[in-house]
Structures are given as C-alpha cells and as structure tokens.
Amino acid sequence: MLTIHKLVKRFKQTVAVDHLDVRIEEGEVFGLLGPNGAGKSTLIQMITGLLPLDSGSIKLDGVSIQERAYETKKHIGLVPQDIAIYEQINARKNVEFFAKLYGLSGKLLKERVDEALERVGLTDRQHHLPSTFSGGMKRRLNIACAIAHKPKLIIMDEPTVGIDPHSRNHILESVKQLNQDGSTIIYTSHYMEEVSAIATRIGIMNEGRLIALGTEEELRQRIVNQERLWIETEEEISSEDHGAIAELKASAIVDEIRAEGHSMELLLSPQFDRLQDILFILAKNGLSVRTLRRETPNLEHLFLSLTGRQLRDG
C-alpha cells in the first residue's frame, strides 16, 4: 500500500530522515518505534503532505503523494500526537466538521459520524463539549475525527500519551477492529507492550534510519540467546571502578554491565552460563548478594541495545 524509497529530509545541518526505505503492506498494523528525535514525526508529516520531501519518493497504492497530493490525502486519516479538536463545539460537530473536509454530506455523513462515534465509545457524549472530557476521551474523539471518512491508511502518532488505562484499552481495541475492517495502520508509541499487542510488523527508527524491521518473533530472534542478570548487593557499589565491576568487564562472561547504588545489571555472553563465576568474583571483591534475578531479554532490551536509549526516556 505505502512505498517509501530513499526518503530524505533535512533541517539545516540536521538529517531528520536519512535515505529511508520501507514498504507497508495493505492490511497490516505497522508499529513504528524510536526515541524522540528519531525522525518518526517528520516521516509522518511527509507521508501526510505536511512537509515537503527533500529527495526520494512516497507512493500510496502506486500514486505519488508529491505529484497527486489531493488524490492521495483523501485516503489518509491522521491522528496527531497533539490533540486537534475544537473545544467550543460538541463532539458530534467536531466529527462532522472533519468528515465534511473529505466531501461527506447528507445521509452518508450522518452514517459515518454515527459509526465513528460508536467506534470510539462516545455516542452517549456526542452532544457534550470536549472541554468537559477527560484526556482519554479527547484522544478518542481525535480518532473519530480521523476515521469518519473511512481512510485506507490510518496514521496514529502516539495516540495514548497521558491517558487512563480504560481509554488506552479502548483505543487498542479500536485499532484492532479498524484493521479487521480493512484499514492499514501505522502506529507510533513509546509503549512497547502496545505495539507488541497490535502490530503485525515492527520498525525501529534511530537518527533518521530504520535500524530494525520485522515481526515481533523475527526481532526476538536477534536476542534469543542473550540473558540478563539483575543483582542487588548488601554493600553499595560506589562506582563503575569497583573491583568487581572491573574484573567482570575484563572477563568474557558478560557483554555489558551497569552498576549504581546497590544494584547491577549484566548482559551475559550467549556462550557462557557462569553464574557461579560471577558470584565468586562478587564475593572476592567484598560484595554480598541480597537478591538475584535472571531474565531473557525482550523487545525493550533489543531497543536499548540498538539505540543505546530507553524507549520511554526518549
């Protein structure tokens, strides 16, 4: 459905999107992850025609968005990160306003507005002003405004930021239903568990490039042989120069190690399972273990290993 080829966007000396190539197939939910500044929002603004391309191309169903902007835009629905609704008119009139921009009128307009409000669970509040809504309800109204014209491609940019669990679950269920009804969806989030729950494929962006792409299972295969170990010690580990830390770093037992206060986190080398050796090194350097936990890394750990940053920290 969507083909992005050698896409580039620069802001003075900063390359926000760097020769990006990706194909998004019809009927999939494409989860797009990346720290703040990775280029996700810039990419979305170019897909929707809000930003011009410096070079490269974007095609929707084979049609260039640069050359035939009007034709392509009517098939796209955007749920922006910043809520875009009118507080001074009621929820129904908000949805009607945006639907009319896409040429809907008469009986079809009424049917589509009814359907959109029902889809996001706001039928009973349709005549209320958004100023009386919670943050979660406003975001659900934002979605209704974006889907009333039944776009082929729906882009959701951080649609669950700062909302309550009930609204988050409602939005995720809405995404699944929209996809089942035939919509292709691009979904960006800072919550790995959301993307894991709804995405058919996941792309990870960093510094304008797509650095990982695949199904959740395919991405998990990249870290399947790695294991993390969390240790809490009775004694405080004063610094990274502690004797135990230095000795572990010098060994082939661990690939990475982080230490702070009474805690340390170790990424074990795949070919080693030397828990006894680790405990010996700690004891030799005067550290007593209070608690210990082992865990196979998940997609959060893959994201950290690829970007060097926590997803939620941005």
N, C-alpha and C positions, 0 to 999 in steps of 0.2 A: 504493500500500500504506500509506504513512505520510503523514498530512497534518498539518502544524503551522501553526496560524493565530494570528497576533497574540500570540505567546507572550511572557510577561514573567516574569522572576524577579529579585527584589531582595534584597540583603543589607544591611539598614540603608540607608545612603545610596548604596550601590553598585548599579547596574543591571547584573546579570551577563548577562541575556538581555533584549534590548530590542525588543519587538514583532516577533518573528521569524516570517517566513512562508516555508515551503518544502514542496514535495511530493516525496516519494521514491517512485519507481515500482517496481512489482513486477518483480523480476528484475535490478535494476541494482546495481552496486557504486558507492556514493556516497562519494567521497573528501572528507573534511572536514579542511580545513587552517586553522590560525590560531596566532598566538603564544600563549604562556602568558598566561592571564587573558582570553582572547578570549571565553570562555563555552562552549567545546566540552564540557568535562566536566560543567558544570552542565546543559547541554542533554541530555546522555546520561543523567544521573541523573533528569531529569524524564521522559524517554521510558520509562525502566525503572521508574518509580514510586518511586525512592529519595528524590526531593524533590517536595514539593507545588508546584503551579503557583500563581503569584500571580494571573495572568489569562491569557486565551487558551485554546486547546484543542490537544490532540494526539489524533488518531484513527488506529487501526490497523485497516485493512480496514473503515473506516467506523464502528468501535466506539470510543467514548471511553475512554481509559485512566483517566480520573478516575472515571467512573461505573461501569465494569465492569473493575476492576483485575485480578481473578482471571482472568477470561476472556482478557484481552489478554496478561498476563505469561507465560502458558504457551506463547505463540507467539514469545517473545523469548529469545534467548541472548546473554548479556553476557560479553565477555572484558575484564575491567577492566585499567586501567593498572597497578595494584598487584596482583601475583600473589596469587591467592586459592585456595590448595590446602592440604591437611593434610599436614604433613611426617611425621607419626607413623604414617600408614597408606600402603600401597603405591599405585602409580599406578592400578591397576585399581579398587581400593576407592574411590579418590577419584572416579573417573568414575561408579562405581555409586552413590555417595552423592548426587551432584548429579542423576543421572538419576532416582533414586527420588523426589526432591523434586517431579518433574514427573509422578509417578504410574506410572512404568515398573516392571514386575516380571516375574518368570518368564522364559520363553523370549525375549520381546521385549526385556527388559532386557539379557540376555546378548548378543543380536544387536547391539543398539545400542552397547553398550560395546565389543564387538569391533570394530565398524565405526569408532567414534570413535578408538580407539587406533591402528588401522591407518591412518586418515586422517592422523594427525599423526606417524606413523612411530615409535610407541613400543610396538608389540606385543611386541618382544623384551625390553623393560624393564618390562613391566606389573606384575611381581611385586617390583620394586625400590622402595625408599623414595625419595621425592622429595629427601630430604636428600643423596642420592648423585648427584643430577642436576646438570648444568650449568645456567646461567641460561636458555639457549636451550631446553633440554629441559623445564624447569619451565614456560616460557611455552607450549610446545606441549601440555603436559598441561593447562594452563589452558584452552586452546582445546578440547581433547577434552571437558572438563567442561561447556563451554558449548554444545556441538553435539550431544551424545548424544541429546537428545530431539527432534532434527530441527526446530529452530525455523524459522518462516517468515522472521523478521528476526534477523540476527546483527549485534551491535554490537561492534566491535573498537576499543578505546581504546588507542592506542599499543602494539600487540602485539609490536613488535620492538625495544623500547627495551633497549639494553645487551646485545644478544645477538650471537653469532658469525655470520659470513656464511652458513654452511651452514644454520643454523636459520632465518635470515631468508629464505633462498630457499625452504626447505621450507614456511614459513608462507605466503609469497606464492603458491606453487603450490597450497597447500591452499585459500586464498581463491578462486583461480580455479576449482578443482574444485567447491567448495561452491556457487559461483554457477552453474556449469554444471548442477549437480544441482537447481537451482531456488531456492536461498536468496537473499534480498535482503540486502545487506550495507552497513552504514555503517562506514567505516574511517577512523580519525583517525591522523595520523602527522606527525612532524617531518621526514620524508624525502620530498621532492618526487618523487624518482625512483620510490619505492614506489607512491605514488598514481598517478603517470603510467603505471606498468606495469599496474595492475589496475583503475583506476576508469573507469566509463562516463561519469560526470559528476563535476565537482569543485565544491565550495563553499568559499569563503574567508570565515572569520569574523574580525571585529575589533570589540572593545568591544561585544560582545553582538549585533552585527548581521551579516547576511550581505551582504558588500560586493561579491561577485562569484560568479557561478553559470553553469555551462555545461560543455560538453565541453572536453577539452583543446584541441582545434582552435579552438573558439569563443573560449576565453580567450586563445589565442595571437594571434588576430586583433586583440586590443586593443593589442598591442605589435609587430605585424609590421613597422611602418615605423620602428621605433626601432633604433638600433645603439649598442653600447658600444665604447669605445676605452680600452685599458689601455696606459699609457706608463710606462716605467721610465727615470729620468734618471741621468746620471753624478753630477750635483750633488744635494745634499739640498734638498728643498723645505721650508724651515724652518717655514712656517705657511701658513694659508689666505690671509694677507695678502700673500703673494709677488706680485710684479708680474705674472707670467704668469697666475696664478690670477685676480687681479683683472681683468685685461684679457679673459680668456676668459669670465668671468662677465658682464662688461659687453657682450659681443658676442652676436649672435643665433645663433652657431654651435653652442653647447651648451645643453642644458636643465638639466643637473645636472653638478656636478664635485665630486669628493672627492680630497683630497691628503694624504699622510702619508709622511714619510721621503723615499725616492727614488721613490715611486710616486704615480700619479694615475689616477683612473678618471673618464671623461667619458661622459655620455649625450648623443649627438648629436641635434640637432634634425632631425626627419624630412625637412624640405625642404632641408637643407643636406648637402653632401658636400664639405667643405672641409678635407681633411687637410693640404694644403699651407699653408693659412692658419694652422692650429693649429701646425704645425711652425715656421712663420715667427715666430709670437708667442712660442713657447718659446725659439727661438734669440735673438730680440731681447732677451729678458729673461735671457740668460745660462745657459740650460738646454740640455744636450746629450742627445739621446735615445740610450739604451742598447738598449732593446727596445721593440717596439710590437706590439700585438695587437688585432684587431678581431673583434667577435662580435655576432651578432643576439641580443637578449635572450631568455631562456627564462622558464619559469613562476616560477623563483626571483626573477627580476628584476621580474616582474609583482607578486609577493607583496610585495617590498620597496617598490615604487612605491605600492602600495595601503595598506600598513600602516606604512611607514617603519621596518620591523624585519626582520632576518634571520629566516627560519623556524626554524633550529636554535638561534639565540640565545635564542628565547622572549621 
